[in-house]
Amino acid sequence: MVTARGYVSGVYSSQDPGIDDMQAAAVAKTPGFTVPEAIWFAHWDNRATLSDGTLVWPPRDRDKQYQAPHNRTVGGITLNIDGDLAGGPLMPTSAPT
């Protein structure tokens, strides 16, 4: 139903245990488990890369929160934000009907 409406199935979770558990279920082909098409995971290793690890999702299907919240000043305004890297889908593949 999700993909039929033009959306991509995805999950946001921390690397450990959420993504690790889904990875294990995907590799084991656990009955009843549907592998999401994309993942957005929190792994605060301060490495702005999507190529790390041996996940079943290729980098084009991954988004990563690699840096914990920190202060960043842009244009004289300071915000407390995290560091993210997007390689995966961020919006519907087509307009919902």
N, C-alpha and C positions, 0 to 999 in steps of 0.2 A: 504494500500500500504506500509506503514512504517513497520508494523509487518511482512508482506509477504516477505520483503527483509531481515528479521532477526534483525531488530532494535526494540527498545522499545520507545514508544512515551513518551516524558517527557517535563516538563516545568521548567524553572528557573524563580523565582520571589521573591520579598520580601514577608514576611508573611502577611503584611498588606499594601495594600488591595488585592494584586494579589492572593495569595493562599487562603485567606479568601473568596474572591469572587468565586473562583473555588470550594471551599468546599461547599459554599451555593448552587451553581448550581448543584453540584453532589448530595447533599442531597435532593434537590427539584426535581431532575430528569428533569431539564430544557430541553424542546425540542430543538434539534439542538446542544446541548452541548455534546461533547465527552470527557469523563473524561480521562486525560492522565494516562498512566500506572505508571509513576514515577514522583516524584517532587524533585527538588533541590531548597531549599528555604533559604533566608537570614533572620535570626532572631537572632540579636546580643544580646542574653540574657546571654552570657558567660557560658552557660550550655552545656557541651559536651554530649548531650543525644538526641536520636531520639524518645524516648518514651513520650515526653511531648506533651500535646495537645490532641485533639479528632479528628484528621484528618481522612478522609476516607481511606487514604493510610497507610497501615501498615508500621512499621519501616523498613522492608526489601525493601520497595519501596521508601524510603526517603533518601535524602542527605541534610545535613544542614550546612550552613555557620553560626556558632554560635558566632564568635568573629570578631570584626572590625579589619581592617588592623593595624598591630603593627610590631615593629622591632623584628626580631628573628635572632640570630647569631648561625650558625652551621659551624663547621670547619673553623672558623675565618672569615667567610663571613656573612655580615649582609644584610638581605633582609627585605622588608616591605611586609608582607603577612597577610592573614586573617586566622582564625581558622576554619577548616572544619571537618565534621564527615560524613563518607560515609557508608551507609547501603544498599543503592539501587544500581541499575545497573549503570555501568560506561562505558560499551562498548557494541557492538552488541551481541545479544545472539547467533549469528552464523555469519559466514563470508558472506558479501554481494556478490551477484552474478552479 
